[in-house]
Amino acid sequence: MRIVVTGASRGIGDALAEGYRAGGHDVIGTTRADVDFSQEDSISRWSSGLSGPVDLLVCNAGIYQDRAESIDSGYSGDMWAEMMAVNVTGVFLTIQGLLPRLREAENAKIAIISSQMGSSTRASGTSIIYRVSKAAALNLGFNMASALKHEGIAVGIYHPGWVRTDMGGSAAEISVEESRDGLMARFDALSLATTGCFETLDGRNHPL
């Protein structure tokens, strides 16, 4: 398979890219040096430079800047703009830009990495921008699943677990390898029959 993984410079993205390479797949992994997912022209230049079919697109690139913000004085407009641009708009523009490549493949799949923090039932009043952006990415996934099902392209949305990465922190529950293995199994199981799913890395339906 030919696989594109965004945000592959570290953490889950890097582990996924290396895992697929180890399995003999052709992998394109992006870093910030390749493409700035907060900028439409950067995404457009990158995506238009790719040729040939893409069997699996993993939209993993994201930023988490508001973990220490105060509701009284934090969450600036600039922070809202940048995080929503990368975590939501950048996901849509990536899918849009790679649609010609996905349409060239048979049974193409799109995997969107959201988070349990995007679940409305887990709203806690902290990290508000990140939570809202991941909820929006979840809704985007549902819409893309509906829009692309008739073209034979399946879309899944996933919570990767609370993972010990720079973003998840050292106190997180699972290793990068555990998350990678679970996600790869979920992507493999994704089909038109399950398109629009929001699942945990062990295959359970995640509460919305």
RAWORA-V424296 format. One record per pair of residues at least 12 apart in sequence whose C-alpha atoms are under 10 Angstrom apart, sorted by sequence separation. I is the first residue (numbers start at 0). J is the second residue. D is the distance in whole Angstrom. If there is no record, write none. Layout:
i=I j=J d=D
i=I j=J d=D
//
This chain:
i=4 j=16 d=6
i=16 j=28 d=6
i=33 j=45 d=7
i=34 j=46 d=9
i=117 j=129 d=8
i=118 j=130 d=8
i=119 j=131 d=9
i=142 j=154 d=9
i=143 j=155 d=9
i=144 j=156 d=10
i=160 j=172 d=8
i=161 j=173 d=6
i=162 j=174 d=6
i=163 j=175 d=6
i=2 j=15 d=10
i=3 j=16 d=8
i=15 j=28 d=9
i=16 j=29 d=10
i=65 j=78 d=8
i=116 j=129 d=8
i=117 j=130 d=5
i=118 j=131 d=9
i=141 j=154 d=8
i=160 j=173 d=7
i=161 j=174 d=9
i=162 j=175 d=6
i=163 j=176 d=10
i=185 j=198 d=8
i=2 j=16 d=8
i=64 j=78 d=7
i=65 j=79 d=9
i=116 j=130 d=5
i=117 j=131 d=6
i=140 j=154 d=7
i=141 j=155 d=8
i=159 j=173 d=10
i=160 j=174 d=9
i=161 j=175 d=9
i=162 j=176 d=9
i=185 j=199 d=9
i=186 j=200 d=10
i=188 j=202 d=9
i=4 j=19 d=10
i=13 j=28 d=8
i=63 j=78 d=10
i=64 j=79 d=9
i=94 j=109 d=8
i=114 j=129 d=9
i=115 j=130 d=9
i=116 j=131 d=8
i=117 j=132 d=7
i=118 j=133 d=8
i=119 j=134 d=8
i=140 j=155 d=7
i=141 j=156 d=8
i=160 j=175 d=9
i=162 j=177 d=9
i=163 j=178 d=9
i=185 j=200 d=7
i=12 j=28 d=8
i=13 j=29 d=9
i=29 j=45 d=9
i=114 j=130 d=8
i=116 j=132 d=9
i=117 j=133 d=4
i=118 j=134 d=6
i=140 j=156 d=6
i=159 j=175 d=9
i=162 j=178 d=7
i=182 j=198 d=10
i=184 j=200 d=8
i=185 j=201 d=8
i=2 j=19 d=8
i=12 j=29 d=9
i=13 j=30 d=10
i=64 j=81 d=9
i=65 j=82 d=9
i=94 j=111 d=10
i=113 j=130 d=10
i=116 j=133 d=7
i=117 j=134 d=4
i=118 j=135 d=10
i=139 j=156 d=9
i=140 j=157 d=10
i=160 j=177 d=9
i=161 j=178 d=9
i=162 j=179 d=10
i=182 j=199 d=8
i=183 j=200 d=9
i=184 j=201 d=8
i=185 j=202 d=6
i=1 j=19 d=9
i=2 j=20 d=9
i=12 j=30 d=10
i=64 j=82 d=8
i=114 j=132 d=10
i=115 j=133 d=8
i=116 j=134 d=8
i=117 j=135 d=8
i=137 j=155 d=9
i=138 j=156 d=9
i=159 j=177 d=9
i=160 j=178 d=6
i=181 j=199 d=8
i=182 j=200 d=5
i=184 j=202 d=8
i=185 j=203 d=10
i=0 j=19 d=9
i=1 j=20 d=10
i=62 j=81 d=9
i=63 j=82 d=7
i=113 j=132 d=9
i=114 j=133 d=6
i=115 j=134 d=9
i=117 j=136 d=8
i=118 j=137 d=9
i=137 j=156 d=6
i=159 j=178 d=6
i=160 j=179 d=10
i=181 j=200 d=5
i=182 j=201 d=8
i=7 j=27 d=9
i=8 j=28 d=8
i=62 j=82 d=6
i=113 j=133 d=5
i=114 j=134 d=8
i=117 j=137 d=7
i=136 j=156 d=8
i=137 j=157 d=9
i=158 j=178 d=9
i=159 j=179 d=8
i=180 j=200 d=8
i=181 j=201 d=6
i=182 j=202 d=9
i=7 j=28 d=5
i=8 j=29 d=7
i=9 j=30 d=9
i=61 j=82 d=8
i=62 j=83 d=9
i=90 j=111 d=8
i=112 j=133 d=9
i=113 j=134 d=7
i=117 j=138 d=10
i=137 j=158 d=10
i=160 j=181 d=9
i=178 j=199 d=10
i=179 j=200 d=9
i=180 j=201 d=9
i=181 j=202 d=8
i=0 j=22 d=10
i=1 j=23 d=10
i=2 j=24 d=7
i=3 j=25 d=9
i=4 j=26 d=7
i=5 j=27 d=8
i=6 j=28 d=7
i=7 j=29 d=5
i=8 j=30 d=5
i=27 j=49 d=10
i=61 j=83 d=9
i=62 j=84 d=10
i=63 j=85 d=10
i=90 j=112 d=10
i=113 j=135 d=9
i=114 j=136 d=9
i=115 j=137 d=10
i=159 j=181 d=8
i=160 j=182 d=9
i=178 j=200 d=7
i=0 j=23 d=8
i=1 j=24 d=6
i=2 j=25 d=6
i=3 j=26 d=6
i=4 j=27 d=6
i=5 j=28 d=6
i=6 j=29 d=6
i=7 j=30 d=6
i=8 j=31 d=8
i=61 j=84 d=9
i=62 j=85 d=7
i=63 j=86 d=9
i=113 j=136 d=6
i=114 j=137 d=8
i=159 j=182 d=7
i=177 j=200 d=9
i=178 j=201 d=9
i=0 j=24 d=5
i=1 j=25 d=5
i=2 j=26 d=5
i=3 j=27 d=5
i=4 j=28 d=5
i=5 j=29 d=5
i=6 j=30 d=6
i=7 j=31 d=9
i=8 j=32 d=9
i=36 j=60 d=8
i=37 j=61 d=10
i=61 j=85 d=6
i=62 j=86 d=7
i=112 j=136 d=8
i=113 j=137 d=6
i=158 j=182 d=9
i=177 j=201 d=10
i=0 j=25 d=6
i=1 j=26 d=6
i=2 j=27 d=6
i=3 j=28 d=6
i=4 j=29 d=6
i=5 j=30 d=7
i=6 j=31 d=7
i=35 j=60 d=10
i=36 j=61 d=8
i=60 j=85 d=7
i=61 j=86 d=5
i=111 j=136 d=8
i=112 j=137 d=9
i=113 j=138 d=10
i=133 j=158 d=10
i=157 j=182 d=8
i=0 j=26 d=8
i=1 j=27 d=8
i=2 j=28 d=8
i=3 j=29 d=8
i=4 j=30 d=9
i=5 j=31 d=9
i=27 j=53 d=10
i=36 j=62 d=10
i=60 j=86 d=7
i=61 j=87 d=9
i=86 j=112 d=10
i=87 j=113 d=10
i=111 j=137 d=8
i=6 j=33 d=10
i=26 j=53 d=10
i=59 j=86 d=9
i=60 j=87 d=10
i=86 j=113 d=9
i=113 j=140 d=9
i=5 j=33 d=10
i=6 j=34 d=9
i=25 j=53 d=10
i=58 j=86 d=9
i=61 j=89 d=9
i=111 j=139 d=9
i=112 j=140 d=9
i=157 j=185 d=8
i=5 j=34 d=9
i=6 j=35 d=10
i=25 j=54 d=10
i=26 j=55 d=10
i=27 j=56 d=10
i=28 j=57 d=9
i=31 j=60 d=9
i=60 j=89 d=8
i=61 j=90 d=9
i=111 j=140 d=7
i=156 j=185 d=10
i=157 j=186 d=9
i=6 j=36 d=9
i=29 j=59 d=10
i=30 j=60 d=9
i=60 j=90 d=8
i=110 j=140 d=9
i=155 j=185 d=9
i=156 j=186 d=10
i=5 j=36 d=9
i=29 j=60 d=9
i=58 j=89 d=9
i=59 j=90 d=8
i=109 j=140 d=9
i=155 j=186 d=8
i=58 j=90 d=6
i=154 j=186 d=9
i=57 j=90 d=10
i=58 j=91 d=9
i=153 j=186 d=10
i=155 j=188 d=10
i=156 j=189 d=10
i=109 j=143 d=9
i=155 j=189 d=7
i=58 j=93 d=8
i=109 j=144 d=9
i=154 j=189 d=8
i=155 j=190 d=9
i=57 j=93 d=10
i=58 j=94 d=8
i=108 j=144 d=10
i=153 j=189 d=7
i=154 j=190 d=8
i=155 j=191 d=10
i=56 j=93 d=9
i=57 j=94 d=10
i=153 j=190 d=6
i=154 j=191 d=8
i=56 j=94 d=8
i=152 j=190 d=8
i=153 j=191 d=5
i=155 j=193 d=8
i=156 j=194 d=9
i=151 j=190 d=9
i=152 j=191 d=7
i=153 j=192 d=8
i=154 j=193 d=8
i=155 j=194 d=6
i=156 j=195 d=7
i=157 j=196 d=8
i=158 j=197 d=8
i=159 j=198 d=9
i=160 j=199 d=7
i=118 j=158 d=10
i=151 j=191 d=7
i=153 j=193 d=8
i=154 j=194 d=5
i=155 j=195 d=5
i=156 j=196 d=6
i=157 j=197 d=5
i=158 j=198 d=6
i=159 j=199 d=6
i=160 j=200 d=7
i=16 j=57 d=10
i=56 j=97 d=8
i=117 j=158 d=9
i=150 j=191 d=10
i=153 j=194 d=5
i=154 j=195 d=6
i=155 j=196 d=5
i=156 j=197 d=5
i=157 j=198 d=5
i=158 j=199 d=5
i=159 j=200 d=6
i=160 j=201 d=9
i=15 j=57 d=9
i=56 j=98 d=10
i=86 j=128 d=10
i=113 j=155 d=10
i=114 j=156 d=9
i=115 j=157 d=9
i=116 j=158 d=9
i=148 j=190 d=10
i=149 j=191 d=9
i=152 j=194 d=8
i=153 j=195 d=8
i=154 j=196 d=8
i=155 j=197 d=6
i=156 j=198 d=6
i=157 j=199 d=6
i=158 j=200 d=6
i=159 j=201 d=9
i=37 j=80 d=9
i=38 j=81 d=9
i=86 j=129 d=8
i=107 j=150 d=9
i=108 j=151 d=9
i=109 j=152 d=7
i=110 j=153 d=8
i=111 j=154 d=8
i=112 j=155 d=9
i=113 j=156 d=6
i=114 j=157 d=7
i=115 j=158 d=6
i=148 j=191 d=7
i=151 j=194 d=10
i=153 j=196 d=10
i=154 j=197 d=10
i=155 j=198 d=8
i=156 j=199 d=9
i=157 j=200 d=7
i=158 j=201 d=10
i=15 j=59 d=10
i=37 j=81 d=6
i=53 j=97 d=8
i=56 j=100 d=10
i=87 j=131 d=10
i=88 j=132 d=9
i=106 j=150 d=9
i=107 j=151 d=7
i=108 j=152 d=6
i=109 j=153 d=6
i=110 j=154 d=6
i=111 j=155 d=6
i=112 j=156 d=6
i=113 j=157 d=6
i=114 j=158 d=4
i=115 j=159 d=8
i=147 j=191 d=10
i=148 j=192 d=10
i=158 j=202 d=10
i=12 j=57 d=9
i=36 j=81 d=10
i=37 j=82 d=8
i=39 j=84 d=9
i=52 j=97 d=9
i=53 j=98 d=9
i=55 j=100 d=10
i=56 j=101 d=8
i=83 j=128 d=8
i=86 j=131 d=10
i=87 j=132 d=6
i=91 j=136 d=9
i=102 j=147 d=10
i=106 j=151 d=6
i=107 j=152 d=5
i=108 j=153 d=5
i=109 j=154 d=5
i=110 j=155 d=5
i=111 j=156 d=5
i=112 j=157 d=5
i=113 j=158 d=6
i=114 j=159 d=7
i=115 j=160 d=8
i=157 j=202 d=9
i=158 j=203 d=10
i=12 j=58 d=9
i=13 j=59 d=10
i=36 j=82 d=10
i=37 j=83 d=8
i=38 j=84 d=8
i=39 j=85 d=10
i=46 j=92 d=9
i=52 j=98 d=10
i=53 j=99 d=9
i=54 j=100 d=8
i=55 j=101 d=8
i=82 j=128 d=7
i=83 j=129 d=8
i=86 j=132 d=6
i=87 j=133 d=8
i=90 j=136 d=8
i=105 j=151 d=8
i=106 j=152 d=6
i=107 j=153 d=7
i=108 j=154 d=6
i=109 j=155 d=6
i=110 j=156 d=6
i=111 j=157 d=6
i=112 j=158 d=6
i=113 j=159 d=8
i=114 j=160 d=8
i=115 j=161 d=9
i=148 j=194 d=7
i=157 j=203 d=10
i=158 j=204 d=10
i=12 j=59 d=6
i=37 j=84 d=5
i=38 j=85 d=8
i=42 j=89 d=8
i=46 j=93 d=7
i=49 j=96 d=10
i=50 j=97 d=9
i=52 j=99 d=8
i=53 j=100 d=5
i=54 j=101 d=6
i=82 j=129 d=7
i=85 j=132 d=9
i=86 j=133 d=7
i=87 j=134 d=9
i=88 j=135 d=9
i=89 j=136 d=10
i=104 j=151 d=10
i=105 j=152 d=9
i=106 j=153 d=8
i=107 j=154 d=9
i=108 j=155 d=8
i=109 j=156 d=9
i=110 j=157 d=7
i=111 j=158 d=9
i=112 j=159 d=7
i=114 j=161 d=9
i=144 j=191 d=9
i=147 j=194 d=9
i=148 j=195 d=9
i=157 j=204 d=9
i=158 j=205 d=8
i=11 j=59 d=8
i=12 j=60 d=8
i=36 j=84 d=7
i=37 j=85 d=5
i=42 j=90 d=10
i=45 j=93 d=9
i=46 j=94 d=9
i=49 j=97 d=8
i=51 j=99 d=9
i=52 j=100 d=5
i=53 j=101 d=5
i=54 j=102 d=9
i=79 j=127 d=9
i=80 j=128 d=10
i=83 j=131 d=8
i=84 j=132 d=9
i=86 j=134 d=10
i=87 j=135 d=6
i=88 j=136 d=9
i=91 j=139 d=8
i=95 j=143 d=10
i=102 j=150 d=8
i=104 j=152 d=9
i=157 j=205 d=8
i=11 j=60 d=10
i=36 j=85 d=5
i=37 j=86 d=8
i=39 j=88 d=9
i=43 j=92 d=8
i=46 j=95 d=9
i=47 j=96 d=7
i=50 j=99 d=9
i=51 j=100 d=6
i=52 j=101 d=6
i=53 j=102 d=8
i=54 j=103 d=8
i=55 j=104 d=9
i=79 j=128 d=6
i=82 j=131 d=10
i=83 j=132 d=6
i=86 j=135 d=8
i=87 j=136 d=5
i=90 j=139 d=9
i=91 j=140 d=9
i=94 j=143 d=9
i=98 j=147 d=10
i=101 j=150 d=10
i=102 j=151 d=9
i=144 j=193 d=10
i=145 j=194 d=8
i=156 j=205 d=10
i=1 j=51 d=9
i=2 j=52 d=9
i=3 j=53 d=7
i=7 j=57 d=10
i=35 j=85 d=8
i=36 j=86 d=8
i=37 j=87 d=9
i=38 j=88 d=9
i=39 j=89 d=7
i=42 j=92 d=7
i=43 j=93 d=8
i=46 j=96 d=5
i=47 j=97 d=8
i=49 j=99 d=10
i=50 j=100 d=7
i=51 j=101 d=9
i=52 j=102 d=7
i=53 j=103 d=7
i=54 j=104 d=5
i=78 j=128 d=8
i=79 j=129 d=9
i=82 j=132 d=7
i=83 j=133 d=9
i=86 j=136 d=7
i=87 j=137 d=9
i=90 j=140 d=9
i=101 j=151 d=10
i=102 j=152 d=8
i=144 j=194 d=6
i=145 j=195 d=7
i=1 j=52 d=7
i=2 j=53 d=6
i=3 j=54 d=8
i=4 j=55 d=8
i=5 j=56 d=8
i=6 j=57 d=9
i=7 j=58 d=10
i=36 j=87 d=10
i=37 j=88 d=8
i=38 j=89 d=8
i=42 j=93 d=7
i=45 j=96 d=9
i=46 j=97 d=6
i=49 j=100 d=8
i=51 j=102 d=10
i=52 j=103 d=5
i=53 j=104 d=6
i=54 j=105 d=7
i=55 j=106 d=9
i=56 j=107 d=8
i=57 j=108 d=9
i=58 j=109 d=8
i=59 j=110 d=8
i=60 j=111 d=9
i=61 j=112 d=9
i=82 j=133 d=10
i=87 j=138 d=10
i=88 j=139 d=9
i=101 j=152 d=8
i=143 j=194 d=9
i=144 j=195 d=5
i=0 j=52 d=9
i=1 j=53 d=5
i=2 j=54 d=6
i=3 j=55 d=6
i=4 j=56 d=6
i=5 j=57 d=6
i=6 j=58 d=8
i=7 j=59 d=8
i=8 j=60 d=9
i=36 j=88 d=8
i=37 j=89 d=6
i=40 j=92 d=10
i=43 j=95 d=9
i=44 j=96 d=9
i=45 j=97 d=10
i=46 j=98 d=9
i=47 j=99 d=9
i=51 j=103 d=7
i=52 j=104 d=5
i=53 j=105 d=9
i=54 j=106 d=7
i=55 j=107 d=6
i=56 j=108 d=6
i=57 j=109 d=6
i=58 j=110 d=6
i=59 j=111 d=7
i=60 j=112 d=8
i=61 j=113 d=9
i=74 j=126 d=9
i=79 j=131 d=10
i=83 j=135 d=9
i=87 j=139 d=8
i=91 j=143 d=9
i=143 j=195 d=8
i=144 j=196 d=9
i=0 j=53 d=8
i=1 j=54 d=5
i=2 j=55 d=5
i=3 j=56 d=5
i=4 j=57 d=5
i=5 j=58 d=5
i=6 j=59 d=6
i=7 j=60 d=8
i=36 j=89 d=5
i=37 j=90 d=10
i=39 j=92 d=7
i=42 j=95 d=10
i=43 j=96 d=6
i=46 j=99 d=10
i=47 j=100 d=10
i=50 j=103 d=10
i=51 j=104 d=8
i=52 j=105 d=9
i=53 j=106 d=10
i=54 j=107 d=5
i=55 j=108 d=5
i=56 j=109 d=5
i=57 j=110 d=5
i=58 j=111 d=5
i=59 j=112 d=5
i=74 j=127 d=8
i=75 j=128 d=10
i=79 j=132 d=9
i=83 j=136 d=9
i=87 j=140 d=10
i=141 j=194 d=8
i=142 j=195 d=8
i=0 j=54 d=6
i=1 j=55 d=7
i=2 j=56 d=6
i=3 j=57 d=6
i=4 j=58 d=6
i=5 j=59 d=5
i=6 j=60 d=4
i=35 j=89 d=9
i=36 j=90 d=8
i=38 j=92 d=10
i=39 j=93 d=9
i=42 j=96 d=8
i=43 j=97 d=9
i=46 j=100 d=9
i=53 j=107 d=7
i=54 j=108 d=6
i=55 j=109 d=6
i=56 j=110 d=6
i=57 j=111 d=6
i=58 j=112 d=6
i=59 j=113 d=8
i=70 j=124 d=8
i=74 j=128 d=7
i=98 j=152 d=10
i=140 j=194 d=9
i=141 j=195 d=5
i=0 j=55 d=8
i=1 j=56 d=9
i=2 j=57 d=8
i=3 j=58 d=8
i=4 j=59 d=7
i=5 j=60 d=5
i=6 j=61 d=7
i=37 j=92 d=10
i=42 j=97 d=10
i=52 j=107 d=9
i=53 j=108 d=9
i=54 j=109 d=8
i=55 j=110 d=7
i=56 j=111 d=8
i=57 j=112 d=7
i=58 j=113 d=9
i=70 j=125 d=8
i=140 j=195 d=7
i=141 j=196 d=8
i=3 j=59 d=10
i=4 j=60 d=8
i=5 j=61 d=9
i=6 j=62 d=10
i=36 j=92 d=9
i=53 j=109 d=10
i=69 j=125 d=8
i=70 j=126 d=9
i=139 j=195 d=10
i=140 j=196 d=9
i=141 j=197 d=9
i=36 j=93 d=8
i=68 j=125 d=8
i=69 j=126 d=9
i=70 j=127 d=9
i=138 j=195 d=10
i=140 j=197 d=9
i=67 j=125 d=8
i=68 j=126 d=7
i=69 j=127 d=10
i=137 j=195 d=9
i=66 j=125 d=7
i=67 j=126 d=7
i=68 j=127 d=9
i=137 j=196 d=10
i=138 j=197 d=10
i=65 j=125 d=8
i=66 j=126 d=5
i=68 j=128 d=10
i=137 j=197 d=8
i=65 j=126 d=5
i=66 j=127 d=8
i=64 j=126 d=8
i=65 j=127 d=7
i=66 j=128 d=9
i=63 j=126 d=8
i=65 j=128 d=7
i=66 j=129 d=8
i=64 j=128 d=8
i=65 j=129 d=7
i=63 j=128 d=8
i=64 j=129 d=8
i=65 j=130 d=10
i=63 j=129 d=6
i=62 j=129 d=8
i=63 j=130 d=9
i=61 j=129 d=9
i=63 j=132 d=10
i=62 j=132 d=10
i=112 j=182 d=9
i=137 j=207 d=9
i=61 j=132 d=10
i=61 j=133 d=9
i=110 j=182 d=9
i=134 j=207 d=9
i=110 j=185 d=9
i=110 j=186 d=7
i=109 j=186 d=8
i=108 j=186 d=8
i=108 j=187 d=9
i=110 j=189 d=9
i=118 j=197 d=10
i=109 j=189 d=9
i=108 j=189 d=7
i=108 j=190 d=8
i=115 j=197 d=10
i=107 j=190 d=9
i=108 j=191 d=9
i=114 j=197 d=10
i=115 j=198 d=10
i=106 j=190 d=8
i=107 j=191 d=10
i=110 j=194 d=10
i=113 j=197 d=9
i=114 j=198 d=10
i=115 j=199 d=8
i=5 j=90 d=9
i=106 j=191 d=9
i=109 j=194 d=9
i=110 j=195 d=10
i=112 j=197 d=10
i=113 j=198 d=10
i=114 j=199 d=9
i=121 j=206 d=9
i=108 j=194 d=9
i=111 j=197 d=9
i=120 j=206 d=7
i=121 j=207 d=9
i=118 j=205 d=8
i=119 j=206 d=8
i=120 j=207 d=6
i=5 j=93 d=9
i=118 j=206 d=7
i=119 j=207 d=6
i=117 j=206 d=10
i=118 j=207 d=5
i=115 j=205 d=8
i=117 j=207 d=8
i=114 j=205 d=10
i=115 j=206 d=8
i=116 j=207 d=10
i=115 j=207 d=9
i=3 j=97 d=10
i=55 j=152 d=10
i=57 j=154 d=10
i=54 j=152 d=10
i=55 j=153 d=10
i=56 j=154 d=9
i=57 j=155 d=10
i=58 j=156 d=10
i=55 j=154 d=10
i=57 j=156 d=10
i=1 j=101 d=10
i=12 j=112 d=10
i=66 j=166 d=10
i=11 j=112 d=10
i=64 j=166 d=9
i=1 j=104 d=9
i=63 j=166 d=7
i=0 j=104 d=9
i=62 j=166 d=8
i=63 j=167 d=10
i=2 j=107 d=10
i=61 j=166 d=10
i=1 j=107 d=10
i=2 j=108 d=10
i=3 j=109 d=10
i=4 j=110 d=9
i=0 j=107 d=10
i=2 j=109 d=10
i=57 j=186 d=9
i=56 j=186 d=10
i=55 j=186 d=8
i=55 j=187 d=10
i=11 j=159 d=8
i=11 j=162 d=8
i=10 j=162 d=9
i=11 j=163 d=9
i=10 j=163 d=8
i=11 j=164 d=8
i=10 j=164 d=5
i=9 j=164 d=8
i=10 j=165 d=7
i=11 j=166 d=10
i=9 j=165 d=9
i=10 j=166 d=8
i=10 j=167 d=9
i=18 j=176 d=9
i=15 j=175 d=9
i=19 j=179 d=10
i=14 j=175 d=7
i=15 j=176 d=9
i=18 j=179 d=8
i=13 j=175 d=9
i=14 j=176 d=7
i=17 j=179 d=10
i=18 j=180 d=8
i=11 j=174 d=9
i=12 j=175 d=9
i=14 j=177 d=10
i=15 j=178 d=9
i=16 j=179 d=9
i=10 j=174 d=10
i=11 j=175 d=6
i=14 j=178 d=9
i=15 j=179 d=6
i=19 j=183 d=8
i=10 j=175 d=7
i=11 j=176 d=8
i=14 j=179 d=6
i=15 j=180 d=8
i=18 j=183 d=9
i=10 j=176 d=10
i=11 j=177 d=10
i=13 j=179 d=9
i=14 j=180 d=9
i=11 j=178 d=7
i=12 j=179 d=8
i=15 j=182 d=8
i=10 j=178 d=10
i=11 j=179 d=6
i=15 j=183 d=7
i=10 j=179 d=10
i=11 j=182 d=9
//
